[in-house]
Amino acid sequence: MGRGVAEGATRFPALALFDLDGTLLDSAPDMVATVNRMRASRGQPPMPLPELRPHVSKGSRAMSAAAFPELDGEVPDVLIREFLDTYEQELGRHGVPFDGVEALLATIEASGNRWGIVTNKPEYLARQVLDALGWAGRCAILIGGDSLPRRKPDPLPLLHAAQTLGVAIADCVYVGDDQRDIDAARAAGMRSIVALWGYRPDGDDPAGWGGDAMATRVDDLLDPAIWGSGA
């Protein structure tokens, strides 16, 4: 049996871990609705979705900085709180899973293996997302950005997920669309797959992140070969 791959026809890892925004969920529409409510309250015109989309995986501070460039990147904490409060009201109203995600998760489950989510989104918001999507009872573990003392790119959330579920690191694979996802997996000694359908700013080169594999579409993850083999 290859490293991190379970036996059987599908050969999924014993534990497939995923980032949330930009990997499983196309949450950019919820995010742009959030920043546009904030901009409207300040008399500013709407921000086009394509302008915000590349920043979604970078978190609330990066999205706020993109929405209000006049701040020159100096985003006060009070604005982050406003972003999170407004986003909680917009959560799940516009965003949807990426094409193929529901089929992928169902196939992992049918194979007898487990999947979980490790995200930098605050846990209370991530749990609301799972509830809205009907994933709460299916997801083996959810680690949010504030669940532990450290978050990605620190390896602690990935190590904690594997340890909590009693799965060896060699039997886990992490899928994410941001460099910090891949950095966290590497630091944890965990195999990683770059989700190329996610959110990236211009000039970001995922080929240089050091992922073990790259997936162009969600459907690519149905191919046993992408989950890896080796020692």
ChimeraX attribute file (.defattr): number of C-alpha atoms within 10 A of each C-alpha:
attribute: neighborCount
match mode: 1-to-1
recipient: residues
	/A:1	11
	/A:2	15
	/A:3	17
	/A:4	25
	/A:5	24
	/A:6	21
	/A:7	13
	/A:8	11
	/A:9	8
	/A:10	18
	/A:11	21
	/A:12	31
	/A:13	26
	/A:14	23
	/A:15	28
	/A:16	24
	/A:17	26
	/A:18	24
	/A:19	25
	/A:20	26
	/A:21	26
	/A:22	26
	/A:23	24
	/A:24	26
	/A:25	19
	/A:26	22
	/A:27	24
	/A:28	23
	/A:29	20
	/A:30	21
	/A:31	27
	/A:32	25
	/A:33	22
	/A:34	23
	/A:35	24
	/A:36	18
	/A:37	19
	/A:38	20
	/A:39	16
	/A:40	12
	/A:41	10
	/A:42	9
	/A:43	9
	/A:44	12
	/A:45	11
	/A:46	15
	/A:47	18
	/A:48	12
	/A:49	15
	/A:50	11
	/A:51	13
	/A:52	21
	/A:53	21
	/A:54	20
	/A:55	23
	/A:56	26
	/A:57	29
	/A:58	19
	/A:59	14
	/A:60	22
	/A:61	20
	/A:62	18
	/A:63	24
	/A:64	26
	/A:65	19
	/A:66	21
	/A:67	21
	/A:68	18
	/A:69	11
	/A:70	10
	/A:71	12
	/A:72	9
	/A:73	13
	/A:74	12
	/A:75	19
	/A:76	12
	/A:77	10
	/A:78	8
	/A:79	15
	/A:80	18
	/A:81	13
	/A:82	15
	/A:83	20
	/A:84	18
	/A:85	13
	/A:86	18
	/A:87	20
	/A:88	17
	/A:89	12
	/A:90	18
	/A:91	21
	/A:92	19
	/A:93	12
	/A:94	14
	/A:95	17
	/A:96	16
	/A:97	16
	/A:98	18
	/A:99	14
	/A:100	15
	/A:101	18
	/A:102	14
	/A:103	13
	/A:104	17
	/A:105	21
	/A:106	12
	/A:107	15
	/A:108	20
	/A:109	15
	/A:110	11
	/A:111	18
	/A:112	12
	/A:113	18
	/A:114	21
	/A:115	23
	/A:116	23
	/A:117	24
	/A:118	27
	/A:119	26
	/A:120	25
	/A:121	23
	/A:122	15
	/A:123	18
	/A:124	13
	/A:125	16
	/A:126	23
	/A:127	17
	/A:128	16
	/A:129	20
	/A:130	18
	/A:131	13
	/A:132	13
	/A:133	14
	/A:134	11
	/A:135	16
	/A:136	16
	/A:137	9
	/A:138	14
	/A:139	16
	/A:140	17
	/A:141	20
	/A:142	22
	/A:143	23
	/A:144	23
	/A:145	18
	/A:146	15
	/A:147	17
	/A:148	12
	/A:149	9
	/A:150	13
	/A:151	21
	/A:152	20
	/A:153	20
	/A:154	18
	/A:155	21
	/A:156	18
	/A:157	28
	/A:158	30
	/A:159	20
	/A:160	16
	/A:161	22
	/A:162	22
	/A:163	12
	/A:164	10
	/A:165	13
	/A:166	10
	/A:167	14
	/A:168	14
	/A:169	21
	/A:170	18
	/A:171	19
	/A:172	29
	/A:173	27
	/A:174	27
	/A:175	28
	/A:176	30
	/A:177	26
	/A:178	25
	/A:179	22
	/A:180	18
	/A:181	28
	/A:182	27
	/A:183	20
	/A:184	22
	/A:185	30
	/A:186	20
	/A:187	14
	/A:188	18
	/A:189	16
	/A:190	23
	/A:191	23
	/A:192	28
	/A:193	24
	/A:194	25
	/A:195	26
	/A:196	19
	/A:197	17
	/A:198	22
	/A:199	22
	/A:200	20
	/A:201	14
	/A:202	7
	/A:203	6
	/A:204	13
	/A:205	10
	/A:206	17
	/A:207	11
	/A:208	8
	/A:209	16
	/A:210	15
	/A:211	22
	/A:212	17
	/A:213	16
	/A:214	20
	/A:215	17
	/A:216	12
	/A:217	16
	/A:218	19
	/A:219	13
	/A:220	16
	/A:221	20
	/A:222	19
	/A:223	11
	/A:224	17
	/A:225	14
	/A:226	16
	/A:227	27
	/A:228	20
	/A:229	13
	/A:230	8
	/A:231	8
